[in-house]
Amino acid sequence: MRGRFELIATTVICLIMVIVFSFPAISFSKYSKSVDGSADLVRFVVLKKESLGPFIKGDHDKTVRSIGLAALKKKSKAIKEKIKSEIKEEFPEIRIDHEFSLFPGFIGEVAKDRFESLKKYAEKNEFLIAENVKLRILSRTPSEFSDMIGANFLWNKNLTGKNITVALIDTGIDYTHPDLGNCSSIGAECRVIDGYDFVNDDSDPMDDNGHGTHCAGIIGANGTVKGVAPSVEFLAVKVCNESGSCHLVDIIAGLDWSVSHGADIISMSIGGFDFCKGNDGYSLLSKITNDIVQLGIPVIVAAGNDAGIGRIGSPGDAFDVITVGAYDDSFNDVADFSSRGPSMFGRFDPDLIAPGVNINSTFPNSAYELMDGTSMATPFVTGCVALMLEMNSSMDVDEIRARLIHNAEDIGAAWFEQGGGLINVSKSVENKLYSEIDDDVAWELNVLPGMNYSTNLLLRNGFNESLNVSFLIGNLTSAEGSIFQGQFELPSSITLNSSEEREVEIKVSVFDSNVPGTYGGYLILNQSNGFVQRIPVVITIPLVGNGKISSRGYVEDFLLYRIIGLNATSVELLLNWSSPSDDLDLLLYSSDGVLIAESSKANTTNETIVFENPRFFSYWVGIYFFNASSPVDFDLSVSFRGNLSIEPNLVKINIKDNETKNVSFTLKSSGTFENLTININALRENTYEFVNGTIRSNESLLAWRSSNSSAELNRTQWIEATLVWTNFSNDLDLEIVCSNGSDWVSTDYSSIHFNPLNMLSFESIWVPIRYYAKECEELGINIINNGDTDESFELNVTTGGFFDDAGVKVTPEFVQTLFPSDVINISVVFNGSEIDGEEEYLLAVFEGKNELSHAVVKVHVESVQNISNQTNVTDSSDNDSGSGGGGGGSSIRKSTGSKSGAELNNESSKIVAEKLKSSETVSSLSYGKQLRKRMKEKEEFVFQLDVGKKKEMHKILVSRIEKTRATIIIHSVPITVTLNVGQFMKFDLNKDGFYDLFVWLNNIYYENKEVELSLKNIHEPVSKVSKHKKSTKKEPLHSVSGMLVAPSSIEHKESPKGSFYLAVLLFGAIIILTVYLLRKRYTKF
């Protein structure tokens, strides 16, 4: 049941390969047949780069349908016309077959010998272009599973999917089937109300294969077979032909058509695995489906039938879709063919499982058939989502996904096989305790051994009575069977009043003794009313430095390991196993997921990769079991080779306020070096710069260049850019660009939204740029104005990296000559009185003064002068279910209660709470740390601001809340300001010429008379940043999205009511999503 590996060498096919799952053998041809039958033409799809971008997320009331398609179509049309004009000018012979309604692009044809030139032109001009690929697609009756999946409970409430429209992207639907409407054609009076055949380019989506009709029956048949939601209406979107062959361009066109024709849900039993791109969620098809979810439309996708570990298909690997594996009820287990997770890189997948073996459903010509596959499991979930939306049409896509995953039934399978578990839609709607962790459905961590990490678990009690929730963390295990070694810290239990929402801090300490791998398990919530939720936790442990990983795998498995090396001029990988009849392949990916090297020999017992001049500190190593007759044991040896090395290369220090600590390192060399400089630097913000200007309509502007900045590019680790303007109908985009000396070229980083639709004049991006700092002569920030008029803008650029710190001394600071036989002892002294909270340091050796480092060590220092009250640590050996502990290798430390504020920086924020008065709680806000606070009107919040060694008490009051703005008073200055949603202010609270506090109004919940504020402890010179501003006094706040305020008798005019109404609920969600996508993909180190 497991097919052979098809490793496609070309980058284009790597990008777009879409394999559908039902058939054990997969065949494809490189070129599609053109419309006129000529084999000399190549069919292709072209889209604007980052075609949709992050959109509306977390508010079902503000979906693309309720806001309106007009704005989206208007922008898409303008972009399409621009693309067509530019391409036609260079390639006049191109034939355009189909223009998308919503997506900014089209399908076309060009001669084979011109396609490569077209592809290069598109890449240079920032278009996404993909050559078409021809591929092949991926059973008791559904009603017999209704008790198992919980559908009967909702049927008994007369919920059957009424007024819900499901778009089925498949082989079409036989709308004449008596169980699917028995109509002679599609139309408003039939079950299939509309559709389109993208294979034959006509309006008759009749199924000539059977796969789509079978899936439609599971979703909503009503006759001999009864589907999960027997009253739904269908959009039949035919993208696969009679033999089950599908084309990427047709799938994309079908998705575009589905959104524009009002789909409430999209169901896709198609997808595939691509070893070149991997399943990192960034393939073209994955990005498009994810964009659709962000429009507020749930997309349900099959996990795939590739069976192996790490083989989740695309677009099932997209971040926000619901990915479904197959359940075999005969064995109460995951079906043997169902693709397993995790997805790259250490991501939780599949989301859940549903019945997928021996499913009897509708088939063309009034027939019924038994079929197996994740293709059959997917429509079960689609039907359940339809029932949920009928029950509560305001339920947003995030809540639907979280409720389904967290309330699924545990069948006893591994986390990477069953995901959340077997779907139970009745529990998903009956259990009114809503939960999310780390602003997502799962806590996914790429960690370092010996370090501590934390996040927040959000709980909202929707029951009419109080609820006690106790916590349990079981063992976290890897796919290879290793047990996670670490310690979790969380409360034993909490009590929530009716309608109460609270955040609970969860901490984990990662022990040094872990075997490298990706570990997963569940945080279990035992509720006093009998419900149980399971929150997925996935932790990836890297191999740091040189070492060996020994494990085993089965045929079709794809195992992935993260490796980290700080002192290397080359990376050498050696994979060994015993029998030449077994065939294993070795792949090396960059830290951001690009395949950069591979070794796939036959008839051997080893594979080797040597990669020279590595650009990153960390990489991912993939091992694919191409052929194996039985479990194969292997050894993976990793060697980071370099001329200079420092040991140890990863250090963690706990230091008290009144002590100093001396840490010793050794510097060695395999060559001769002269004039070596040794530095110890702290990671922190470095420069803050503002750029004001005007950009012309339909033009781009290089608004910021590193060569004109005070930023030291060779030490810069990240750039954060925020762009604001006035008229959101002028759609501005933001991108990071790189200069190679003669030309500016695009990087992989941009912030692109359809601003006329989301009604926000704001773009923001956070970028880890160490790779580009090495590769580019300079970096720039480019602004694009897609609007019809000129627009004034303000660009805020912050850079950060490793820079000098007065609290740390290194000896020696200079080595004149270092020979191969020499060993230099390095002493680093940390002064606890100068360290507040957590700090990251880099010990680096430079050759000369201006070169990049040749050898580095990461040092994590944590101040321990402030410790919250906690109970004693419980060893793993003493844990039992009654104590809230886990077994095996992880232990749990129980805290007395939750914190008062929510952390925005999961890796380093520490918000310490202690009781003040009965009505007040004080939170400590140390330098560089942030918290998010939800406050009611007239509520006062007390916080302690750490400024150096001084600790100042301040009070902030929300005096008035309106629909789009709030008035805030800081008593300690005093000062009163009014902020619109999405605006911020900076305050010089102690009047020393430096801004101390950053306050951002994230959101307003007007019906509850509540606001959500973000507070951050900063230290910025007033004169440096304010001199770039047009005005800082008496300027109406509605004119910009950020203000800089020094204490005085400044008064601010009230901003008028207007177009910011929708921004109230949308702004916070979009910003969270932008940071989420960036941080999920890139690992800061």
N, C-alpha and C positions, 0 to 999 in steps of 0.2 A: 504493500500500500504506500510505500515510500518511493518517490521518484528520484532520478539521478540529478546531480548538481549540474546546472548550466551556467558556467562562469563566463559572463559576457565581458569582453575586454574593452569595448569602446565606451567612452564616457557618455555618449548620447543614449545608448540603449540602457546603460546603467541608471540613468535618470528616470526613464519612463517605463521600465519593464513592468507589466501588469499581468500577472498569471492568475487565472481563475481555476477553482480548485476541484471540481468534481471528478476529473479523470486522472487516473494514476500516471498516464504518460502525457507529457506536455510537448507540443510541437509549436514552432513559430517560424515565420519567415521574416526576413529583414525588411522587405518592402511590401506595402499594401498594394492591392490592385487599384488602379486609378479608375475614375468614372468612365472613361472611354475605353477601358480595357487595356490600355498601354502599360507595359511593364517598364517603360523607360522613364516614368514619372515617379517622384517621391511625394507622398502626401504628408503634411506636417501640420502642427498646431503652433501658433505663436501667441504669446500673452505678454502683457507688461510685467516687468520684473516685480516680484512680491505681489502677485496679481490682486489679491483682495486685502491682504494685511489683516492685523488684528481688528476686530470689528466690535459689534455690540455683544456683550458677554454678561450673563448673570441677571438679566431682566427680561423675562418673557414678554412683558407688556410692551417692550420697546423693540420688537423684532422688525425684520425688514418689511413685513407685511403691514404692521400698524404704523410705521413711520412713512412707508410709501416707497414704491419702486422707482418713482420718477427721478429722484435725485441720483440714484445709483445708475439708472440707465443713461441719464444725461452725461454723467462723468465718463461712463464706459464708452458712450458713443464718441465723445470728444477724443478720448485716448485712441480708440480704434481708428478714427479718421487720420489722426496724426501718424500712427504706426503704418497704416496702409499707404499714406502719401510718401513717407520716407522710404519704405521698402520698395514701393512701385517705381520710385525715382531711380533706384539702383538696380532693380530687377523687374523691368517692365513686362517680362514674359510670364510672371507669376499669375496663376489662376486662383481666384478666391472662391471656394466652394460654399462656405458657411460662415456667417458672422454670429457671434454669441450675443445673446440679449443682455446679459448682466456682466459677464466676464469681459475685460478689456482686451479682446483679441479675436482671432478668426482661424479657420481651417483653410489651407490652400494646397496647391500642387506646384511643383517645379521640376525641371529636368534633373535626372540623377547627377549629371556632371556639374550642376550648378548648386546642388544642395550644400556642399561643404563651404562654398563661398558665402552662401546665405547664412549658414550657421555662424561663421566667424563674424559676419556683419551684425547679426543679431546680438551676439555676445558683447561685441564692442559697444553697441548702442543700447545695452541694458534691457534687451528683450529676453524673455524665456522662449526658447524654441525647442521642439521635440519632434524627432522623426517618428512617424507612426510605426507601430509594431503589431503584428497579427498574432493572437494568442487564443488559447482555448479556456473555457470556463471551468469553475469549481464544480427506514422510514416507518405501527398503529396510527390512527387518525389523530389530529391535533387535540380534539376535545377529550380524548382519553388521557391526556396529560394535564388537563385543566386543574385537577386537584393538586397535582405535584407542583405546578408552577404558581398556584394561588389564583388562577383566573376565575374559578367558580365563585369565590368570595365577591368579586366585583360583578359577575353576571347576576348574582342574587340581589345586587343593588341596582339592577337594570342598567348597568354600564356595559355597552357592547361596541364602543368606538364610534358612536353617532357623531356626525358633523366633523369627523377627523379625516383628512385627506393624506393618503400614503402614496408617495412616489416610489415605484419599484423599478430600480435600475437593473435590467436583466435581459431575457430573451423575448420579452413581451408577455402578454396575457391573452389566453383564449377567453374572450369576453362572451362567447356563445355558450360556455359551460353552464349547465343548470345551477351549479353551486356558486357561480360567480356572476350572476345577473341574467344569463340566458337571453342576451340581447344580440341582435343581428349586426349591430355596429356600436361604437362608443358614443356616449352622449350624456347629458345632464340627468336623464331619467334612468340611467343604467348604473351598475356598480362601478364600471370603468367609465368615469366621467370625461376623461380626456387622455390623450397620449400622443406619441410620435414614434415613428420608425426611423431611426438614424442610420440603420443599415441600408435600407432601400430608399431613404429620403422621401417618405410619404407620411400621411397622417393616419395610417392603419397599422397599429402596433400589434398585429396578430402574432401569437407565439407559434413558431414552426419548429421549436426544439422540445419544449416541455418543462424546462428548468424554471422559467419564470412563472408559469401557471401553477407549478407545484409549490413554489414559494408563496404565491398569492393566496392559495388555498389555506396554507398554514396561518397566514396573517388574518384572513377574513372570509373564508368560504362560509356559506350558509345554505346547507342542504343535506345531502347524504354525509358529507364531511362538514364539520363545524369548526371554523378557525377560531383563533384566540379573540379576535375583535370582529365578530360577524357583521357589523354594521358599517365598517369603514368604507370610504370611497377610494377608488384607485386612480392614480395617474400611471398608465402603462408606458414605460420608457424603454423602448427596444434598442439595445446597443450591441447585442450579440446575435449572430446569424443562426441558421438551421443546424449547423454542425457544432454550435457552441463556441464559435470563434468571435472574439471581441476585438475592437480597436480602441486604442487610447483616445483618439480624437473623438470618437463617438461617445465614449464614456463621459468625457469632459463636456461635450455638447449636451448630453442627457442631463447632467447635473445642472448646467446652466438653465436648461429648459424647465427643469423641475422647480427650481427656486422661483423663476419668473412666472410660473403658472400656479403658484400658491400652495406648494406642498407644506403640510404640517410636519411630516416625518419623511425621511428618506431611508430606504432599505437597500443595502448593497451586498449581495452574496457573491462578490467578485473581489479580486485583489491578488497580490503575489509577492514573492520574496526576491530581493535583488542583492546579490553579494557585493556588488560594486558600491552601491549607495548604502546598503544595509537597511535595517528597519528603524531608522532614527527619527522618523516622523517628518522628514524634510523632502521626500520625493515630491514631484510635481502633483501627483494625484492626492497624496496625503495632505499637502498644503491646501489644496482646493477644498477637500472635504472638511478639513479643520476650519477653514474660513467660513464655510457654510454653517457649521455649528455655532460659530461666533455671531452669526446673524440671528441666532435664536431658534434654529431648526435642528432637532436631534437627528443624527446620522448613525445608523446601526450597520455594522460591518462584520463580515465573517473573518475569523482569525486565520483560516486556511487549513488545508488538509496535508501539510507537510510533515506532521508527526513529531519532528525533532525539537529538542530544546533550543530556544532562541530563534524559532522559525516563524514568528508572527509576520503575516503578510502586510503589504501596503495596499490600501490605505488604513488597514486595521491598526497600524502603528501610529496613526495621527494622535495628537495629544488629547483631544477632547471628544473623539467619537466613542461610541460604546462598542467594544470589540468582544465578539462572542465565540467561545469554543463549544465543542460538542460533548454532550453527556450521553452515556450508554447506560440506560436504566436496567438492562439485563444483568450487568455486573456492578451496578452502583459505582461507576468510575468514569473518569474522562475517557472518551472514545480513543481507541489506539491511534486513529489517523489524525486526531485533532492537533493542530500546531500548538506547541508550548511556548511560553515566554522564557525569560523576560525579553523585552525589546531593548535595542541599543539606546542609550548606554546606561544600564542599570535601571530601566523603567518598568513599572508594574504593568504586566499584560499576561493573558487576556483580562478583560474586566470581569467577566462572569461566564457561566456555561448554561446551555439549555439543551433540551432533547434534540438529538441529531442522528439517531440510529433507527432504522426500520420505521420511517415516518410515512404513513399512508396519506396522500393528499391528491388534490385534483391534478388532472393531466389532460392535454388537448383531446378533442373529439369526445367529450363527455366521459372520459375515462378516469381511472385512479391508478396510482403507482406507488410502490414502496421505494424510497430513496434514502441514502445516508449522506452525511456531510455537515460541515459547519455552515454550508449554504442552507440547510434545513433548520439549524439551530437559530440562525439570525432572525428569520421571520417570527419565531416564537417571541423573541424579545421585542421586535417591532410591534407586534400585537399588544404586548403588555404596556408599552409606552403609549400606544393609542388609548388604552383604557385609562391610564393615569392622566392623560391630557383631557379626556372627556370628563373625568372626575374633578380636575382642577386645571382649567385652561391657563391659569397664571403661573403654573409651575415652570420654572426656567430650566434650561438644559443642564446646568450644573447640578441643580437639586435632583432632577430625574436620575442622572448618572450616579450621584452620591447615594441616593436612597436605594437604588437597585443593588449597587455593589455592597454597601454596608449591611444590608438586610438579607443577603443571599444565604442559602443553606450550605453549611460545611458538610461535604461528603467524605472528608478525610483524606483528600488528595493533597498534593503539594501545592503551595501558593502559585508557582509558575505554571501549573497545569490547570487548576480550577479557577484561578483569579479570585474574585470575591466568593465564589461558590455557585450553586445551582439557583437560578432565578426564582424568587418568590415575590410576586407582585402584590399579594395581599399584605404580607408583612411590610413591604416597602411603603404602602399607603397607611396601614393601621398604626405603625410605629411612628408616633408624632414627635419623637426626639430626633432632631436633625443634627448631623455631625459633619464636620470637615476638618482636615488637618493640613497645616501648612498651606492654607488657601486652596486645597485640592482634595481629591478623593483618597490620596495616598501620600505618605511621607517617604520621599525618595532622596537618598543621600549618597553622594560620593565623598568619602571621608578619608582621613589620614589616621593611621594607627597612633594611639596614645592621646588623641584629641577629644575634646568635649563639644557636643552640638546640642542645640535646643530648637524647639518650635512651639507653636500653640495649637491646641485642639479646641475648636469652636463647638460649643454645645448650645442648642436652642430647644427649650422644652415647650412643645406645642400642646401638651396635655392640659386638661383643666384642673389638675391637681399637682402637688409637689411630687418630685421624683428623685430617688436616690440612685446614683450611678457609681458602681465600683469598677476598678480597673485591674486588668490582668494582662501581662505580656508573656506569651509563651516563647518557646525557643524559636529563634530565627535560623533557618537552615539554607544552605546553598544548593544549587541544582546537583552538585557533586556529592552532597551528603554531609558536608562539614557543618558544625554548629558555631554560631556567632558567639564570640567571647566579648562581653561588655556588661555594662551596668546602666539600667534605666532608672530615672528619678521622676516620680509623679505621685499625686495624692493616692491614698488608699481608696477614697471615695469622696464624692461631693453630693450635696443636695441642691436641686434646682427648684425654685418656686415655679408655679404655672406662668408660662410666657416669658420666663427669665432666659436671658442669653449670657453665657459666660465663656471666657477663654481660660483654658488650663494649660500651664506650661509643662512641656515634656522635655526631659533632658536625657542624653545618652553619653556615656563615656566609652570610648572604643579602646579595648585593650590591645597591647602590642602583639599578643600571642595569636592573633587571627590568621588563618590561612587565606591567601588572596582569593577573592571570588565575590559573587553577588548573593547576598543573603536576604531572605524574606520571611515574613510571618505576619502576625496580626496583633494589634492592640485591641483587646476584647473589652467591650462595655457591657457589664451585667446590670440590667435595669431592675428596679424594685417591683415593676409591674410585669416581669416575666420575659420581656423582650431582651434579645441579645444582639449587639452589633459587633462587627469585626472590621477594624480599620487597618488597611494594608500598610506595612512598614517594609521598605526595601533599602538595604544598606550595601554599598559596594566598597570592598576593601582592596586597596591596590597592593602590588608588590613594589616596595620602595628600594631602589638600588639594585645591585646584582643579586641574583637568587634563582631558585628553581621551583616550579610548580608541577606537582605530580598528581595526576588524577586519572579518570577514565570517562569514556563516552560511548554512545551507540550510533549506528548508522543514521545519517541525516541530522545529527546534533550539530549545533553551532555554538560553541562555548566562547565566551568573551572575557578577557581579563584586562584590567587597567594596570599599567606599569608607570613608574615615576623614576626619573633619573636626573639629578641636578648637576652632575659634573660629567659631561659627555661630549666628545666630538664625533662619536658614532654609537649606534645601537646594534647589537648582534643578538639574533634570536635563533635558537636551535631546538627543533622539535624532533624527539626520538620516540619510536615504538618498536615492537619486536618483529612483526610479520610483514613481509612485502606484499602479501595478498590483501592486506588492509591498506586503504588509501586515505591519508589525511592531508589536508591542505592548510597552509599557514598564511595569514593575512595580517597586515599592519595598517592601522588607521591612526590618523592624527587626532589630537585631543578634541577637535571639532567635527570629527566623523568622516573625514575624507580618506578613501582608500589610497595609500601612498606606496605600498609594496605588497607583493604576494609571491608565494612559492607553491607550485602545484604539480610536482613531478609525479610520475607513475612508476610502479615496480621498484619502490625504495622503502627504506625504514626511517627516513629523516627528511626534514625540510629546513632550509636555512634562509634567513633574511639578514642582510647587513645594510643598514641605513646610515649614510654619512651626513655629517653636519646637521644634526637634529635641531629643529627650530623651536620645539616645545619642551617643557619639563615633563609632560605626561603624554602617553600614547595608549591605544587600545590594541590588544592582540587577539585575533580571532582564529579559532581552530575549527575547521569544518571536516566532519567525518563523511567523506565522499562515498566510501565503501567500507563496510565492516561486517563480517559474518557473525561476530559476537562482541561483547564489550571489549574495548581496546584500552589498555593502560598506556599512558604516555608520560613523558617528561618534557617540560618546556624550560629551557635554560635561557636566562636573560642576562646580558652583559652590557652595561653602559661603560664604554671605553673613553678615556680622556687622558690628556697629558698632565692635568692638574686635578687633584681631588682633596676634599676636606672630609674628615670623619670626626664624629658621626654627622650624617647629613640631614637628620631630622631630630629636633630637640624640643621638649616641652618643659617649661619651668613654672612652678607656683612660687610666688614671692609675696612676702608680707610688707606692709607699709614701712616698717622701721628697719628693714634688713637689706643687705646687699648680697648678691650671689655671684660667684666666680665660676664660669663654665669654661672648660678646656676643650680645644679642638686640635687636630693635627693636620698639617698641610704637607702633601707629598707630591712628587713630580716624576714623570717618566721621561722628561726632557729637560733641557736647560732654559731657564727664563731669567730675564733681567728686568729690574725696575717694576716690581710687583707692588701694588697698593692694596691694602686690606681695609675694608669698610664694613661697618655694621649700621644698617639703616632700618627705619621703621616704615611700615606701610601706612600712608595717610594721604589725605587730600593735599594737593600742592598748589594749584593755581585756580583762580576764579576770575573769569573774564566775560565781559558783556560786549556784544556787537549789535549796534543798531543800524538799520539801513532800509532801503527800498528795493524790491525786486520787481522787474517788469513782468507783465502777463506772458504766460507760455514760454518763459525763459528759465534758465538755471543760473545760479550765482555761487561762486566759491567764496563763502562768507568768512571762513576762518582757516588759517594755515599755521601749522606748527612752527614754521620758520619765523613767523611774526609774533609768536607767543613766547612767554617766559618759561613754558614747559620744557623740561629736559627730556627729549624724546627717548633717548637710550635708557632712561630710568623709569619712564612712564609705564604703568601697568594697565591703566584703564582711562577712558574718556567718557564723561557723561555730558550730553548736550540736550538742552531744552529750547524749543522754538515756540514763540507765541506771536500772534498777530491779531488783528481786530475783526476782519470780515471772514467768517468761516466759509462763505460761498466761494472765496478764493482758496482753492485747495492746495496748500503747501505741503511738500514732502521734504524729508531730511535724510541725508546719507553720508557715510564716511567714505572718503576717497583717498587714493594712494598715488603719490607721484614716483615714477620710475626715472625721473630726470628730464624726460621730454614730454611725456603725456601724463594726464591724470586719469586713473582707471578706478572703476568701482570696486569696493570690497564686498564682503558678504553681509554688511551691516547697514540697515536702513530702517526708518520709521515712516510707514506709509499707511494712511487711513483715508477713507472717503469722508472728508470733513463736511461736505454739504449734507451728507446723510446723518452723521452723528452730531452735527451742529456744534462742534468744538474747534476752536482755532488754536490747536495745541499739538505738538509732536515732541516726543521725548525718546532718548535712546541711551543705553548704558553699554559700553563696548570694552571687552578685554582685548587690548591691542598689542600685546607683547610680540606676537608674530609679525605684525605689520611694522612695529617699531624696528625690527631687525631687517625686514625686507624692503621697506620704503625709504626713499631719501627724505620725504616729509609726508605728513598726513594733512588732510583737509576735511572740512565740513561743507558739503554742497547743499544748497537749498533749491528746490524746484517749485515754481509757481504754475500750477495747472489751470489757474483761473483766467478770467477774461479781462481783469483790470490789474493795474499795478497795486502792490501791497507793501505797507510798512511792516517791519518785523523787528523782533528783539531775540537775539540768540545768546543763551547763557551756557558757557562751556566750563566744566570743571574737570581737572585732570588729577590723577593720583598715582603714586608709586612708592618706591622705597627711598627715603630721604633721611638725612642726618637727624639724630636724636640726642639731646643733651644728657639723657639719663643712662646712656650706655657708653662704655669705653672699651676699646679694643687695643691689645698689645701683642705683637708690634703692628704698627700702621704701615710699615714699608719694609720690603725685602729687596736688597740690591741685586743679589744673584741667588738662584735656586738651582742646584744640581740634582740629577736623578737619585743620588744616594742620600740626599738631605731630607730630614724630617723637621719641620718648623712647628713648634708648639705655640698655639694662639690662645690668648686669655681674653675672655669677654666678661666684663663686670656690669651687672644690672643693678640699678639703684631703685629699690622699691618705692621710695618716697617720690620718685618722678614718674611712676607707672600707675595709671588709673584704669581699672577694668582689664580688658584684654588687648594685647598688642601683637602684631605680626612683624617679625624682623627678618632681614636677609643679611647673612654674613657672606660677603662677596670678595673675591680676589680678582683684581683687574691688572691687565698688562698695559702699562701706560695709564694716562689719566682719563682719556676720553673713549676708550674701547669698552665694548660690552664685556661682562664678566666671563671669566674662564672657569670659575668654580664657585659654587654657591651652596649655602646651607640655610634651610628654613628653621626659624626659632619662634615658637609660640610661647608668649609670656602672659600669665594670668595673675592679676592682683587678687589676693585672698583676704584683704582686710575687712570686706563686707560679706558676711555669710548669713543667709536667711536661716531661720529656725527650721530644722529638719529632724526626723527621727533617725535612728541608727540605720546603717547599711545592713541589708539582709543578704546573706550569702546565697548563691544559687543552690547550694546544697540544702539550705534550710527552707527554700521556697515551697509553698503549696498553694492550692487555689484559694484557700481561705485568707492568706496573707496578701494576696495580690501580686505575688512574685512569679517569675518564670523559672523554668528548670534548665538543666543542661549547662550551657556556657554563659547565660546572661543572668544577671541579678537585678534586683530592683530596690531603689531607695525611695521611701515614701515621704512625701512632703505634707506639711500640715494644711496647706490650702493653695488656692490659685493666686496668681499675681493680679495686681490691679490694672496693669496696662498690657497691651498687645505688642509683641516685638515685630519690627519690620525686617531687621537683619537677623536671620535665624542662626547664623554661625557665631555671632559675637555679641549680640545685645544681651545685657544683664540688667533687668529692671527689678530692683529689690523693693519689696513692700513691707511696711511695718505699720502697726496701728498708731493713730494719732489721737484725735478725738473720736467719739462714737460716730460722728457724721463725716469724718474726714479720713482720707488715706493719702500718705505721702509717697511719691515715687522718686527714686534717685535717678537722675539723668546724667550719666558721665559723658565725657567728651567723645563726640563722634557717634554717640548712640541715639537711637530713635525709639519712640513709642507711638502707638496709635490709641487714641482715647475717644470713646463715645460718650457724649455728655448731653444732658437734658437742658432745656431752657431754665435759666436762673441757677443752674448747678455750678458749684465752685470746685475747682480741682487744685490741689496743693502738690507742688513738686519741688524737689531739691536739685538745683543746678550746680554741677561740679565745674568750677572754673579753676584749673590748676589744682592747688591744694585747698582752695577755698570752697566752701559749700554754702550756697545761698538759697534761701527759701523764697518761693514765689507762688502767687495765686493767680489763676486764670478763671474768668467767669464768662459764660455765654449769657449775655443779657437779653438778646432778642434773636428770634429765629423767624425768617421769612422763607418763601418758597425757593428762592434762588440765592439767598445770602444770609449771613449771620453777623451780628455785632458782638465783638469780643472785647473784654476789658482785662488788662493785666494790671492788677492793683499795685504791684510793687514799683511801677515806674512813676506815676500811673499813666496809662494810655488807653484810648478807646479807638478801635478800628472796625471797619465793616468790610468783610470779604465776600466775594462771589465764590461759588463752588469752583474749585480748580485754581484759586489764587493763593498766594503765600505772602508772608511778611517776615522780615528779619529785624531783630530788636537788639539794641545795645543796652542791656538791662543795668549794667553796673557803670555805665557812662565812662568807659575807659578807651573809647575810640575803636572798639572791636565789637562786631555783632556776636551775640552770645546764643541767641535762641532763634530757631527757624520754626514758624507755625504755618501749616498748610491746611486749608479747609477741603477735606476730601469729598465729603458728601453731606447731604441734608435729608433727614427722614421727617418730612414736614408733618405728616399725620401724627407722629409720635412726639413731635416737638423735640427732636434730637439732632445733633450734628456729630460728625466724625472728624476729629482733628489729628494731624500728625505733628509731633514735636520732635525737634532734633537739637542737640547741643552742638553748636558750631563755634568757630573762632576765626572771624574774617575781619581784616582792617576795613573800617568804614570808608576811608578816603580812597582805597584802591578800587573798590567795586563801584562806589557811587559816582565816581567821576565819569564813568562810561554811560550813565543814565541820562536820558533826556530831561527828566525832572524827578525829584524825590519828594517834593512838597506840594500839597494841595492839588494833587492830580487825581481826577476821578478814577476810582479803582477799576471801573469797567473797561478802561482803555487798554490795560495790560493785564496779564495773568500773574504778575509777580511784582512785589514792592519791597523796597529796602527802607527801613524806618529806624532813625535814631531817636532817643528820648527827647521830647520837647513838647511844646503845646500844639503839636500838629493836629489839625482837624481834617477829616476826609469827607468829601461830599458823598451823599447817598447816591448809589448807582441806580439808574432807572431799571424798571422791569422790562424784560424783552426776551431775546432769543436764547437766554441761558436756561430756560425752564427745563428742557430735556437734559441739559448737561448735569443737572443735579444728581440724577441717578446713574448717568453713563460714565462720568469722568473717572471715578474711583475704579470701576471695573476695567476700563481700558488701560489705565496706568498699571494696575496689578497684572493684567495679562501681558503687557509689553515686557515688564521685568521678569515675569514668569518664563516667557519663551526664551528670553536671552539667558537667564540663569540656569534654566533646565538644560540648555544645550552646552553651555560653556562652564568650565570649572575654574574658579579663581584659585590660583596657587601662589 
